């Protein structure tokens, strides 16, 4: 803890969990898509569903999707900015099973039809946890540079990926693996202490049994 | 440098031994801890102070409305009374009240603020320091430095109790902010370390047990007005301490009791919007008005 944990951060009100955390969930989704979205479907659960109008959670999520940081004064007007930039937004509320009270599911679609969907929770003080990407379980905080690697469940795949990380001197601070079935689609989420460059990601993308590797910078 | 943030007494003893202001010790120690030059840490705090100052004008605009539509415009009313010389308690207290309302109302309208220590209590510390600067013609440097003292107090409370309404009730948010502000005011007024300790203790004692009961779960009612009373309480505590009035219970023991009180406080009174003012007929009616139920 330091003085800036007490006097800080600079943020857009009114609530670190309902505004700052929501904006960060939007930012991660945008980073995962890696290009400009034209459509955003937002599903809100729990306290997010019940209080989003009063807290401006919808505006904060959309602001993040538009690439705005948590202290960006345009967050308040993000719905207008979305309209101007041609981003179509649908908001739905309801119940999700086994989800934290402050949870949103976002699906973004790019102009070329590429889609990404994500489930993220705002867990307090502006901190977030991404628990699903494209329906698969992950564990991501957005606080560290990370790789999300979709791959075939085959022996040696994890070793090949981590070997490249070792080669680049990237220390792993969190590793999570989920798979649909033995030999089927699997996803690794790897968080690192150090910056992961595009070169490293490109090398992983060229490995055998890798469908895609997405680099997510710290948000 | 050996300086930890587990007891107010230890911090104040360090200031006495080194015969310097607490803020300077904290700045030096933080620079060491973060492995950055003192100037860089100071500059970052100065930027935070500038963000605090930039909240006052937009926060006290006549047409300000919160996102929910429940609040806004009260900082303008208070400011107008002060500027016309019509308020009861003069420019110092009146100035502090309208500034606390301004920062807090700006927060509720999705404006840019500094969490101090939380968004819900963001008006108290800025109102105290900005008003001291205006009334006593203090330099920016003195004011920025006083924020290091305020932060150190917040760290001790975080280490021994809590700064979250969901854990400790409003005493943990507005109470902590009030204690932090009281310490900053005493330092800005040139008070001795023991006076800082008494001011922290008095500010916290006077808000001990305050529940967190936001109407509709929003950071507006009663949070905004509690920011005004939080800064008023900081001035009360500082004024008593500067007159040489000592707190019978030391600051560290008050913090300990705040933790104990928070622990036994029922969940309905800890940010869940199920008890207190949130559960009143008007509180429920306003909830329905915002969320259309």
Interface residues (C-beta under 8 A of the other chain):
Chain A: X1 X2 X3 X4 X5 X6 X7 X8 X9 X10 X11 X12 X13 X14 X15 X16 X19 X47 X50 X51 X53 X54 X55 X56 X59 X71 X73 X75 X76 X124 X125
Chain B: X5 X26 X30 X33 X34 X41 X44 X45 X47 X48 X51 X66 X67 X68 X70 X106 X107 X108 X109 X110 X111 X112 X113 X114 X115 X116 X117 X118 X119 X120 X122 X125 X147 X148 X150 X151 X152 X154 X155 X158 X159 X163 X164 X166 X180 X216 X217 X218 X219 X220 X290 X291
